């Protein structure tokens, strides 16, 4: 039984890390190819990167096995790149944005060291659950208002669904952390909602073109 659990956890870890290494690449490629960020919600992106950063810092502070959260650094970096691209195509990328980025990195690094207090990160992790909810709902709202997924990459969202599923498995089998488990379950459900909403409007657009 222990061998089977080890194999399951190992498979989940490796596929999750591998997919998260390229998770946002389809979204980045779509933006660069179309030179447009239509359909992307900035509030959603900011909340999303905050949840990734908090989760990363929490896991580092708790000294959980590296493989159980190794995807978080990749997700943080790629999400930040998407945000920078959005600001770039909005014509709002300036030195101030990079200053805010540098300050944020310093703050989160301090939190992993227990500065100013080690009790802050567990509280922030609990806050990532409503942050996840608002993040996904803001993206759903953006798609719903525009009646199109625009340049939102569904491939990236599908990868998110899979990786949330694997992290549910590894959390149950390795750490048993209920806060992390709740976050993954909610995130997976809302990722599915984003995909369903985007597919609904894109399907309608395809059907309308066929009718014409």
Secondary structure as a PSIPRED ss2 file (coil, helix, strand):
# PSIPRED VFORMAT (PSIPRED V4.0)

   1 X C   1.000  0.000  0.000
   2 X H   0.000  1.000  0.000
   3 X H   0.000  1.000  0.000
   4 X H   0.000  1.000  0.000
   5 X H   0.000  1.000  0.000
   6 X H   0.000  1.000  0.000
   7 X H   0.000  1.000  0.000
   8 X H   0.000  1.000  0.000
   9 X H   0.000  1.000  0.000
  10 X H   0.000  1.000  0.000
  11 X H   0.000  1.000  0.000
  12 X H   0.000  1.000  0.000
  13 X H   0.000  1.000  0.000
  14 X H   0.000  1.000  0.000
  15 X H   0.000  1.000  0.000
  16 X H   0.000  1.000  0.000
  17 X H   0.000  1.000  0.000
  18 X H   0.000  1.000  0.000
  19 X H   0.000  1.000  0.000
  20 X H   0.000  1.000  0.000
  21 X H   0.000  1.000  0.000
  22 X H   0.000  1.000  0.000
  23 X C   1.000  0.000  0.000
  24 X C   1.000  0.000  0.000
  25 X H   0.000  1.000  0.000
  26 X H   0.000  1.000  0.000
  27 X H   0.000  1.000  0.000
  28 X H   0.000  1.000  0.000
  29 X H   0.000  1.000  0.000
  30 X H   0.000  1.000  0.000
  31 X H   0.000  1.000  0.000
  32 X H   0.000  1.000  0.000
  33 X H   0.000  1.000  0.000
  34 X H   0.000  1.000  0.000
  35 X C   1.000  0.000  0.000
  36 X C   1.000  0.000  0.000
  37 X C   1.000  0.000  0.000
  38 X C   1.000  0.000  0.000
  39 X C   1.000  0.000  0.000
  40 X C   1.000  0.000  0.000
  41 X C   1.000  0.000  0.000
  42 X H   0.000  1.000  0.000
  43 X H   0.000  1.000  0.000
  44 X H   0.000  1.000  0.000
  45 X H   0.000  1.000  0.000
  46 X H   0.000  1.000  0.000
  47 X H   0.000  1.000  0.000
  48 X H   0.000  1.000  0.000
  49 X H   0.000  1.000  0.000
  50 X H   0.000  1.000  0.000
  51 X H   0.000  1.000  0.000
  52 X H   0.000  1.000  0.000
  53 X H   0.000  1.000  0.000
  54 X H   0.000  1.000  0.000
  55 X H   0.000  1.000  0.000
  56 X H   0.000  1.000  0.000
  57 X H   0.000  1.000  0.000
  58 X H   0.000  1.000  0.000
  59 X H   0.000  1.000  0.000
  60 X H   0.000  1.000  0.000
  61 X H   0.000  1.000  0.000
  62 X H   0.000  1.000  0.000
  63 X C   1.000  0.000  0.000
  64 X C   1.000  0.000  0.000
  65 X C   1.000  0.000  0.000
  66 X H   0.000  1.000  0.000
  67 X H   0.000  1.000  0.000
  68 X H   0.000  1.000  0.000
  69 X C   1.000  0.000  0.000
  70 X C   1.000  0.000  0.000
  71 X H   0.000  1.000  0.000
  72 X H   0.000  1.000  0.000
  73 X H   0.000  1.000  0.000
  74 X H   0.000  1.000  0.000
  75 X H   0.000  1.000  0.000
  76 X H   0.000  1.000  0.000
  77 X H   0.000  1.000  0.000
  78 X H   0.000  1.000  0.000
  79 X H   0.000  1.000  0.000
  80 X H   0.000  1.000  0.000
  81 X H   0.000  1.000  0.000
  82 X H   0.000  1.000  0.000
  83 X H   0.000  1.000  0.000
  84 X H   0.000  1.000  0.000
  85 X H   0.000  1.000  0.000
  86 X H   0.000  1.000  0.000
  87 X H   0.000  1.000  0.000
  88 X H   0.000  1.000  0.000
  89 X H   0.000  1.000  0.000
  90 X H   0.000  1.000  0.000
  91 X C   1.000  0.000  0.000
  92 X C   1.000  0.000  0.000
  93 X C   1.000  0.000  0.000
  94 X C   1.000  0.000  0.000
  95 X H   0.000  1.000  0.000
  96 X H   0.000  1.000  0.000
  97 X H   0.000  1.000  0.000
  98 X H   0.000  1.000  0.000
  99 X H   0.000  1.000  0.000
 100 X H   0.000  1.000  0.000
 101 X H   0.000  1.000  0.000
 102 X H   0.000  1.000  0.000
 103 X H   0.000  1.000  0.000
 104 X H   0.000  1.000  0.000
 105 X H   0.000  1.000  0.000
 106 X H   0.000  1.000  0.000
 107 X H   0.000  1.000  0.000
 108 X H   0.000  1.000  0.000
 109 X H   0.000  1.000  0.000
 110 X H   0.000  1.000  0.000
 111 X H   0.000  1.000  0.000
 112 X H   0.000  1.000  0.000
 113 X C   1.000  0.000  0.000
 114 X C   1.000  0.000  0.000
 115 X C   1.000  0.000  0.000
 116 X C   1.000  0.000  0.000
 117 X C   1.000  0.000  0.000
 118 X C   1.000  0.000  0.000
 119 X H   0.000  1.000  0.000
 120 X H   0.000  1.000  0.000
 121 X H   0.000  1.000  0.000
 122 X H   0.000  1.000  0.000
 123 X H   0.000  1.000  0.000
 124 X H   0.000  1.000  0.000
 125 X H   0.000  1.000  0.000
 126 X H   0.000  1.000  0.000
 127 X H   0.000  1.000  0.000
 128 X H   0.000  1.000  0.000
 129 X H   0.000  1.000  0.000
 130 X H   0.000  1.000  0.000
 131 X H   0.000  1.000  0.000
 132 X H   0.000  1.000  0.000
 133 X H   0.000  1.000  0.000
 134 X H   0.000  1.000  0.000
 135 X H   0.000  1.000  0.000
 136 X H   0.000  1.000  0.000
 137 X H   0.000  1.000  0.000
 138 X H   0.000  1.000  0.000
 139 X H   0.000  1.000  0.000
 140 X H   0.000  1.000  0.000
 141 X H   0.000  1.000  0.000
 142 X H   0.000  1.000  0.000
 143 X H   0.000  1.000  0.000
 144 X H   0.000  1.000  0.000
 145 X H   0.000  1.000  0.000
 146 X H   0.000  1.000  0.000
 147 X C   1.000  0.000  0.000
 148 X C   1.000  0.000  0.000
 149 X C   1.000  0.000  0.000
 150 X C   1.000  0.000  0.000
 151 X C   1.000  0.000  0.000
 152 X C   1.000  0.000  0.000
 153 X C   1.000  0.000  0.000
 154 X H   0.000  1.000  0.000
 155 X H   0.000  1.000  0.000
 156 X H   0.000  1.000  0.000
 157 X H   0.000  1.000  0.000
 158 X H   0.000  1.000  0.000
 159 X H   0.000  1.000  0.000
 160 X H   0.000  1.000  0.000
 161 X H   0.000  1.000  0.000
 162 X H   0.000  1.000  0.000
 163 X H   0.000  1.000  0.000
 164 X H   0.000  1.000  0.000
 165 X H   0.000  1.000  0.000
 166 X H   0.000  1.000  0.000
 167 X H   0.000  1.000  0.000
 168 X H   0.000  1.000  0.000
 169 X H   0.000  1.000  0.000
 170 X H   0.000  1.000  0.000
 171 X H   0.000  1.000  0.000
 172 X H   0.000  1.000  0.000
 173 X H   0.000  1.000  0.000
 174 X H   0.000  1.000  0.000
 175 X H   0.000  1.000  0.000
 176 X C   1.000  0.000  0.000
 177 X C   1.000  0.000  0.000
 178 X H   0.000  1.000  0.000
 179 X H   0.000  1.000  0.000
 180 X H   0.000  1.000  0.000
 181 X H   0.000  1.000  0.000
 182 X H   0.000  1.000  0.000
 183 X H   0.000  1.000  0.000
 184 X H   0.000  1.000  0.000
 185 X H   0.000  1.000  0.000
 186 X H   0.000  1.000  0.000
 187 X H   0.000  1.000  0.000
 188 X H   0.000  1.000  0.000
 189 X H   0.000  1.000  0.000
 190 X H   0.000  1.000  0.000
 191 X H   0.000  1.000  0.000
 192 X H   0.000  1.000  0.000
 193 X H   0.000  1.000  0.000
 194 X H   0.000  1.000  0.000
 195 X H   0.000  1.000  0.000
 196 X H   0.000  1.000  0.000
 197 X H   0.000  1.000  0.000
 198 X H   0.000  1.000  0.000
 199 X H   0.000  1.000  0.000
 200 X H   0.000  1.000  0.000
 201 X H   0.000  1.000  0.000
 202 X H   0.000  1.000  0.000
 203 X H   0.000  1.000  0.000
 204 X H   0.000  1.000  0.000
 205 X H   0.000  1.000  0.000
 206 X H   0.000  1.000  0.000
 207 X H   0.000  1.000  0.000
 208 X H   0.000  1.000  0.000
 209 X H   0.000  1.000  0.000
 210 X H   0.000  1.000  0.000
 211 X H   0.000  1.000  0.000
 212 X C   1.000  0.000  0.000
